[in-house]
């Protein structure tokens, strides 16, 4: 196995991990990390690439990006509910006003981004 292949697989695995964190952390995006991982795997390991694009967790992100189909209403609503639930809980446990304001600004920016993404018809 060549050095380039090892480096690309390593980077791909790191970005899959970051994408996984993005599934559960509301301010960390999933799609950009998964797209980088898919590009790394496409150039280094067809097996890992196929596993990623057929993954129940990440496959839809890659497919939607490749086909430019946007996101479903269910995904958008779920993301917004999860985002604001975790942000409000975070603000509840933080005493500093500045940090609360920063969290609210980030949440608003992420919400605007989610609402601006093209919707997908059923």
N, C-alpha and C positions, 0 to 999 in steps of 0.2 A: 504494500500500500504506500503510495507516494505521500510526501509531506503536504502537498496542496490538498489532497483528498482528506487527510487527517485534520488539517486546519479547518477546512470547510465543514466537515462533520462536527467538529468540536464547536465551531461558531453556531452551526445550525441547532445543536443540542442546547446551547446556552440560550438562544433566542426562543426555542420551544419552551424552555423553563420560564423565561420572562413572559411569554404569551400566556402560559398557565397562571402565572401570578396576576396577569391582567384580567383573567376570568373572575378572580375573586377580589381584586383591589379596584375600587371604583375610579381612581384617577390614573391608573396605568393602562394604556391602550393595549389591546390584544392583537388587532389586525396587523399593524406595522411589524411587530415582532414575528408573527407567524409568516408573513410574506418574506421577510429576510431569511427565516429558517427554510422556507420552501425553495428559495433561490439557491441557498447553500446546498441543500440536499439534491436539487435538480442537477447541479453541477458536479456532485460527488458521489451520490448513492441513490440510484433509482429505487432501491428497496425502501430506504427511509423516506424518500419523496412520496412514494405510493402509500406508505403507512400514514404519513402526515395528511395527504389530501383525502384519504378515506377515513380519517379520524372522526369519531362522533363529536369531538370537542372543537377541532380546528378546521375540519374539511369545509364546512359551510363558509367560513371567513374567506378562504382561498378561492372557492368557487364563485362566491358573490363578487369578489374583486376581479377575477379573470373575466367573468361574464358581464361585469358592470351592471348588476341587477339590483344593487342597493340592499337594504335590510328589511326584514319583515316587520309588520306593526307589532307583533308579539315580542320580537327581540328588542325593539325600541322601547316598548312599555316596560318590559322586564328590566332592561338596563337602567332606565330612569328611576324606577321604583327602588332597585337595589342601590343605585348611586345615592339617592337622597336619604334613604333609610340609614345607610352607613355614615353619611356625612352628618346628618342630624344627631345620630348617636355619638359621633366623634365630638361634635360641638358641645353636646351636653356634658361631656366629661372634661372639657378643656375650659379653664378659667380665664385665659387671656383673650381679650377682645380682638386684638390684632390677628391672632391665629384663627379665631372664629370667622373674621372677615375674609381672610385669605382662603379658608375652606369654602366659604360661600361663593367667593369669586370663581374659584376653580370649578366648583359644582355648576355654577351658572354657565361657564364657558364650555364645559363638557356637555351640558344639556343642550346648549345652542348647537354645538357640533352634531350631536345625535339627531336633533330635529332637522338639521340642514341636509343630512345625508338622504339621498334619493330613496324613496320608499319602493317596496317591491309589491307588485300586484300578486294576488293569489293565483 
